[in-house]
Amino acid sequence: MLFAIIFTKIIDPFGMPNMYFYLFILFSMTIVLSILSYEFFEKKFLKMKTRFEVIHTR
């Protein structure tokens, strides 16, 4: 949602050429942000999770 607002503030003064282009850019930005979030933030917590797991034995 934040990207949509920022993107429309940047593009609107120049005119929107195509709605599909707008959706493609927003979708691409979402994918890139999720990849960066996983690589630089979530991976560290997933590694920590294995250290604090309780292992149940029979």
C-alpha positions, 0 to 999 in steps of 0.5 A: 500500500505504501508503495502504491501511494509513493508510486502514484505521487511520482508518476501522476504528475507525468500522466499514467500511460497504462494501468497494466504498467502500473500494476506490473511495477507495483508487483515487481516492487513487492517481490523485490521487497519480499526477497530483500526482507527474507535475505536480510531480516527473516533468515537471521530469525530462522537460524535463531529458531533452530537454536531454541527449539525443544526436541521431543524424544520418545 
